[in-house]
Amino acid sequence: QVRLVESGGGLVQPGGSLRLSCAASGIIFSITPMGWYRQAPGKQRELVARILGGGSTNYADSVKGRFAISRDNAKDTVYLQMNSLKPEDTAVYYCNAEPVVLTGGSWGQGTQVTVSS
């Protein structure tokens, strides 16, 4: 069973930075595509960034140039470095394994990111 534990969220002022972490278990992490997603109040969950096992990345247009996804396959952990944060980045952020998402599997508890002055 896949288990995901997100951490690192918080309250930050516009223009600030946060680094999210997600520890995964129950999967062969090193070969599994991983993603960071977010869900703002009243909106659908959306993919923010994606990283393949070999390190190739993709980003939503809204975060390109500001966010960076990375992974440490030795620690079964994926990260999201968020810079130049904007109020519209406020959301609950989740990580997940792509196969889990595609098969309608479960999600972790997420971590709240609030960007406000």
C-alpha positions as protocol buffer text, in pm:
chain_id: "A"
residue {
  index: 1
  type: GLN
  ca { x: 0 y: 0 z: 0 }
}
residue {
  index: 2
  type: VAL
  ca { x: 132 y: 342 z: -99 }
}
residue {
  index: 3
  type: ARG
  ca { x: 186 y: 587 z: 185 }
}
residue {
  index: 4
  type: LEU
  ca { x: 269 y: 953 z: 131 }
}
residue {
  index: 5
  type: VAL
  ca { x: 356 y: 1206 z: 400 }
}
residue {
  index: 6
  type: GLU
  ca { x: 378 y: 1570 z: 294 }
}
residue {
  index: 7
  type: SER
  ca { x: 539 y: 1842 z: 505 }
}
residue {
  index: 8
  type: GLY
  ca { x: 685 y: 2190 z: 485 }
}
residue {
  index: 9
  type: GLY
  ca { x: 379 y: 2404 z: 429 }
}
residue {
  index: 10
  type: GLY
  ca { x: 300 y: 2722 z: 618 }
}
residue {
  index: 11
  type: LEU
  ca { x: 218 y: 3089 z: 601 }
}
residue {
  index: 12
  type: VAL
  ca { x: 448 y: 3303 z: 389 }
}
residue {
  index: 13
  type: GLN
  ca { x: 438 y: 3656 z: 255 }
}
residue {
  index: 14
  type: PRO
  ca { x: 410 y: 3725 z: -117 }
}
residue {
  index: 15
  type: GLY
  ca { x: 752 y: 3691 z: -276 }
}
residue {
  index: 16
  type: GLY
  ca { x: 865 y: 3443 z: -16 }
}
residue {
  index: 17
  type: SER
  ca { x: 979 y: 3082 z: -48 }
}
residue {
  index: 18
  type: LEU
  ca { x: 890 y: 2743 z: 92 }
}
residue {
  index: 19
  type: ARG
  ca { x: 1025 y: 2394 z: 40 }
}
residue {
  index: 20
  type: LEU
  ca { x: 782 y: 2104 z: 56 }
}
residue {
  index: 21
  type: SER
  ca { x: 886 y: 1744 z: 118 }
}
residue {
  index: 22
  type: CYS
  ca { x: 705 y: 1419 z: 54 }
}
residue {
  index: 23
  type: ALA
  ca { x: 822 y: 1087 z: 193 }
}
residue {
  index: 24
  type: ALA
  ca { x: 687 y: 788 z: 2 }
}
residue {
  index: 25
  type: SER
  ca { x: 666 y: 420 z: 87 }
}
residue {
  index: 26
  type: GLY
  ca { x: 501 y: 115 z: -62 }
}
residue {
  index: 27
  type: ILE
  ca { x: 631 y: 179 z: -414 }
}
residue {
  index: 28
  type: ILE
  ca { x: 950 y: 121 z: -609 }
}
residue {
  index: 29
  type: PHE
  ca { x: 1027 y: 488 z: -574 }
}
residue {
  index: 30
  type: SER
  ca { x: 1331 y: 518 z: -800 }
}
residue {
  index: 31
  type: ILE
  ca { x: 1138 y: 426 z: -1115 }
}
residue {
  index: 32
  type: THR
  ca { x: 803 y: 584 z: -1029 }
}
residue {
  index: 33
  type: PRO
  ca { x: 699 y: 918 z: -1177 }
}
residue {
  index: 34
  type: MET
  ca { x: 596 y: 1151 z: -895 }
}
residue {
  index: 35
  type: GLY
  ca { x: 393 y: 1468 z: -896 }
}
residue {
  index: 36
  type: TRP
  ca { x: 302 y: 1762 z: -678 }
}
residue {
  index: 37
  type: TYR
  ca { x: -59 y: 1873 z: -699 }
}
residue {
  index: 38
  type: ARG
  ca { x: -258 y: 2148 z: -534 }
}
residue {
  index: 39
  type: GLN
  ca { x: -619 y: 2220 z: -456 }
}
residue {
  index: 40
  type: ALA
  ca { x: -740 y: 2568 z: -376 }
}
residue {
  index: 41
  type: PRO
  ca { x: -1077 y: 2629 z: -206 }
}
residue {
  index: 42
  type: GLY
  ca { x: -1360 y: 2579 z: -452 }
}
residue {
  index: 43
  type: LYS
  ca { x: -1130 y: 2454 z: -727 }
}
residue {
  index: 44
  type: GLN
  ca { x: -1033 y: 2117 z: -866 }
}
residue {
  index: 45
  type: ARG
  ca { x: -703 y: 1957 z: -781 }
}
residue {
  index: 46
  type: GLU
  ca { x: -440 y: 2041 z: -1043 }
}
residue {
  index: 47
  type: LEU
  ca { x: -97 y: 1908 z: -1133 }
}
residue {
  index: 48
  type: VAL
  ca { x: 176 y: 2158 z: -1047 }
}
residue {
  index: 49
  type: ALA
  ca { x: 495 y: 1967 z: -1127 }
}
residue {
  index: 50
  type: ARG
  ca { x: 598 y: 1620 z: -1232 }
}
residue {
  index: 51
  type: ILE
  ca { x: 928 y: 1433 z: -1221 }
}
residue {
  index: 52
  type: LEU
  ca { x: 1025 y: 1103 z: -1378 }
}
residue {
  index: 53
  type: GLY
  ca { x: 1251 y: 851 z: -1213 }
}
residue {
  index: 54
  type: GLY
  ca { x: 1546 y: 973 z: -1417 }
}
residue {
  index: 55
  type: GLY
  ca { x: 1485 y: 1334 z: -1324 }
}
residue {
  index: 56
  type: SER
  ca { x: 1303 y: 1481 z: -1624 }
}
residue {
  index: 57
  type: THR
  ca { x: 1051 y: 1743 z: -1513 }
}
residue {
  index: 58
  type: ASN
  ca { x: 733 y: 1914 z: -1631 }
}
residue {
  index: 59
  type: TYR
  ca { x: 558 y: 2219 z: -1483 }
}
residue {
  index: 60
  type: ALA
  ca { x: 224 y: 2390 z: -1505 }
}
residue {
  index: 61
  type: ASP
  ca { x: 254 y: 2720 z: -1689 }
}
residue {
  index: 62
  type: SER
  ca { x: 147 y: 2908 z: -1377 }
}
residue {
  index: 63
  type: VAL
  ca { x: 457 y: 2798 z: -1182 }
}
residue {
  index: 64
  type: LYS
  ca { x: 726 y: 2775 z: -1449 }
}
residue {
  index: 65
  type: GLY
  ca { x: 1038 y: 2961 z: -1348 }
}
residue {
  index: 66
  type: ARG
  ca { x: 925 y: 2985 z: -984 }
}
residue {
  index: 67
  type: PHE
  ca { x: 889 y: 2624 z: -865 }
}
residue {
  index: 68
  type: ALA
  ca { x: 1137 y: 2338 z: -890 }
}
residue {
  index: 69
  type: ILE
  ca { x: 1062 y: 1972 z: -831 }
}
residue {
  index: 70
  type: SER
  ca { x: 1338 y: 1732 z: -735 }
}
residue {
  index: 71
  type: ARG
  ca { x: 1377 y: 1386 z: -590 }
}
residue {
  index: 72
  type: ASP
  ca { x: 1618 y: 1189 z: -376 }
}
residue {
  index: 73
  type: ASN
  ca { x: 1581 y: 826 z: -474 }
}
residue {
  index: 74
  type: ALA
  ca { x: 1803 y: 717 z: -185 }
}
residue {
  index: 75
  type: LYS
  ca { x: 1553 y: 868 z: 60 }
}
residue {
  index: 76
  type: ASP
  ca { x: 1231 y: 791 z: -131 }
}
residue {
  index: 77
  type: THR
  ca { x: 1150 y: 1161 z: -107 }
}
residue {
  index: 78
  type: VAL
  ca { x: 1031 y: 1420 z: -354 }
}
residue {
  index: 79
  type: TYR
  ca { x: 1065 y: 1795 z: -297 }
}
residue {
  index: 80
  type: LEU
  ca { x: 902 y: 2111 z: -428 }
}
residue {
  index: 81
  type: GLN
  ca { x: 1100 y: 2432 z: -395 }
}
residue {
  index: 82
  type: MET
  ca { x: 861 y: 2725 z: -430 }
}
residue {
  index: 83
  type: ASN
  ca { x: 1002 y: 3074 z: -487 }
}
residue {
  index: 84
  type: SER
  ca { x: 841 y: 3410 z: -562 }
}
residue {
  index: 85
  type: LEU
  ca { x: 519 y: 3288 z: -409 }
}
residue {
  index: 86
  type: LYS
  ca { x: 195 y: 3464 z: -497 }
}
residue {
  index: 87
  type: PRO
  ca { x: -141 y: 3476 z: -318 }
}
residue {
  index: 88
  type: GLU
  ca { x: -286 y: 3261 z: -595 }
}
residue {
  index: 89
  type: ASP
  ca { x: -46 y: 2982 z: -494 }
}
residue {
  index: 90
  type: THR
  ca { x: -248 y: 2940 z: -174 }
}
residue {
  index: 91
  type: ALA
  ca { x: -377 y: 2583 z: -163 }
}
residue {
  index: 92
  type: VAL
  ca { x: -337 y: 2243 z: -3 }
}
residue {
  index: 93
  type: TYR
  ca { x: -41 y: 2076 z: -172 }
}
residue {
  index: 94
  type: TYR
  ca { x: -29 y: 1700 z: -222 }
}
residue {
  index: 95
  type: CYS
  ca { x: 225 y: 1466 z: -369 }
}
residue {
  index: 96
  type: ASN
  ca { x: 140 y: 1137 z: -530 }
}
residue {
  index: 97
  type: ALA
  ca { x: 278 y: 861 z: -745 }
}
residue {
  index: 98
  type: GLU
  ca { x: 156 y: 882 z: -1102 }
}
residue {
  index: 99
  type: PRO
  ca { x: 33 y: 521 z: -1117 }
}
residue {
  index: 100
  type: VAL
  ca { x: -177 y: 585 z: -806 }
}
residue {
  index: 101
  type: VAL
  ca { x: -333 y: 896 z: -957 }
}
residue {
  index: 102
  type: LEU
  ca { x: -406 y: 724 z: -1288 }
}
residue {
  index: 103
  type: THR
  ca { x: -582 y: 434 z: -1112 }
}
residue {
  index: 104
  type: GLY
  ca { x: -785 y: 652 z: -877 }
}
residue {
  index: 105
  type: GLY
  ca { x: -592 y: 558 z: -566 }
}
residue {
  index: 106
  type: SER
  ca { x: -578 y: 737 z: -235 }
}
residue {
  index: 107
  type: TRP
  ca { x: -404 y: 1060 z: -138 }
}
residue {
  index: 108
  type: GLY
  ca { x: -210 y: 1175 z: 166 }
}
residue {
  index: 109
  type: GLN
  ca { x: -322 y: 1448 z: 402 }
}
residue {
  index: 110
  type: GLY
  ca { x: -150 y: 1725 z: 208 }
}
residue {
  index: 111
  type: THR
  ca { x: 19 y: 2033 z: 348 }
}
residue {
  index: 112
  type: GLN
  ca { x: -137 y: 2380 z: 357 }
}
residue {
  index: 113
  type: VAL
  ca { x: 42 y: 2666 z: 187 }
}
residue {
  index: 114
  type: THR
  ca { x: -93 y: 3014 z: 252 }
}
residue {
  index: 115
  type: VAL
  ca { x: 55 y: 3317 z: 79 }
}
residue {
  index: 116
  type: SER
  ca { x: -65 y: 3635 z: 241 }
}
residue {
  index: 117
  type: SER
  ca { x: 62 y: 3963 z: 379 }
}
